[in-house]
Amino acid sequence: MTMTTKYTNQEAIDFFHDIFNPTGDALIDTKAYDLMGQYLTQIEQVLDQQSMTQKDLANKIGTSASYISQFFNFNKLINFKTLAKIELALDINFELKQPITDSVRNENNIIPVTEKFSISNEEFPVSNEEFPVSNVELYAA
């Protein structure tokens, strides 16, 4: 059985390239949602620790549960005023982390691997080899 498509190989490659390598507004959106995800992860952890729901949080900051759920469903970007209210309501201090890959890339966009890692409690030494951080190898002709 053969599969047919109205797209050429190059169109399919370009489509996936754009998904995995956003630029312009798509890159800005990706970064914004990544930042929001860092905040939401911390909020979710504190809600669990304090046995609170999103609805409880909404009541505490004077908004609706549906407004809060829009953030957790990634339908709406959270704003700094709402983050400040949440920080005060939960008595926390948000912490943003720089992605580890951004801090260790060299001039060739390669991340040197020098640490040991473990799988199933077994340690495997990793040589000082460098592995490219790129999706180019994923493309098929």
VENLINBEL-V375267 format. One record per backbone hydrogen bond with DSSP energy under -0.5 kcal/mol. CO is the residue of the C=O (numbers start at 1). NH is the residue of the N-H. E is the energy in kcal/mol with one decimal. If there is no record, write none. Layout:
co=CO nh=NH e=E
co=CO nh=NH e=E
//
This chain:
co=8 nh=12 e=-2.1
co=9 nh=13 e=-2.7
co=10 nh=14 e=-2.9
co=11 nh=15 e=-2.2
co=12 nh=16 e=-2.3
co=13 nh=17 e=-2.5
co=14 nh=18 e=-2.4
co=15 nh=19 e=-1.5
co=16 nh=20 e=-2.3
co=17 nh=21 e=-1.6
co=23 nh=26 e=-1.3
co=23 nh=27 e=-0.8
co=24 nh=28 e=-2.0
co=25 nh=29 e=-2.8
co=26 nh=30 e=-2.4
co=27 nh=31 e=-2.5
co=28 nh=32 e=-2.6
co=29 nh=33 e=-2.7
co=30 nh=34 e=-1.9
co=31 nh=35 e=-2.5
co=32 nh=36 e=-2.5
co=33 nh=37 e=-2.3
co=34 nh=38 e=-1.6
co=35 nh=39 e=-1.8
co=36 nh=40 e=-3.0
co=37 nh=41 e=-2.2
co=38 nh=42 e=-1.5
co=39 nh=43 e=-2.5
co=40 nh=44 e=-2.9
co=41 nh=45 e=-2.0
co=42 nh=46 e=-2.1
co=43 nh=47 e=-2.8
co=44 nh=48 e=-2.2
co=45 nh=49 e=-2.4
co=46 nh=50 e=-2.5
co=47 nh=52 e=-3.1
co=48 nh=51 e=-1.2
co=53 nh=57 e=-2.2
co=54 nh=58 e=-2.6
co=55 nh=59 e=-2.4
co=56 nh=60 e=-2.1
co=57 nh=61 e=-1.8
co=58 nh=62 e=-0.7
co=58 nh=63 e=-2.7
co=59 nh=62 e=-0.6
co=64 nh=68 e=-1.5
co=65 nh=69 e=-2.6
co=66 nh=70 e=-1.4
co=67 nh=71 e=-0.7
co=68 nh=71 e=-1.0
co=68 nh=72 e=-1.6
co=69 nh=73 e=-1.9
co=70 nh=75 e=-2.9
co=70 nh=76 e=-1.3
co=71 nh=74 e=-1.8
co=79 nh=83 e=-2.1
co=80 nh=84 e=-2.5
co=81 nh=85 e=-2.1
co=82 nh=86 e=-2.5
co=83 nh=87 e=-2.8
co=84 nh=88 e=-2.2
co=85 nh=89 e=-2.7
co=86 nh=90 e=-2.6
co=87 nh=91 e=-0.7
co=87 nh=92 e=-2.1
co=99 nh=102 e=-1.2
co=99 nh=103 e=-0.9
co=100 nh=104 e=-0.8
co=101 nh=105 e=-0.8
co=104 nh=112 e=-0.7
co=106 nh=109 e=-2.1
co=109 nh=133 e=-1.3
co=110 nh=106 e=-2.0
co=110 nh=112 e=-0.6
co=111 nh=131 e=-1.4
co=112 nh=114 e=-0.6
co=117 nh=124 e=-2.4
co=119 nh=122 e=-1.7
co=122 nh=119 e=-1.9
co=124 nh=117 e=-1.6
co=129 nh=113 e=-2.0
co=131 nh=111 e=-1.4
co=132 nh=134 e=-0.9
co=135 nh=138 e=-1.7
co=136 nh=139 e=-1.5
//
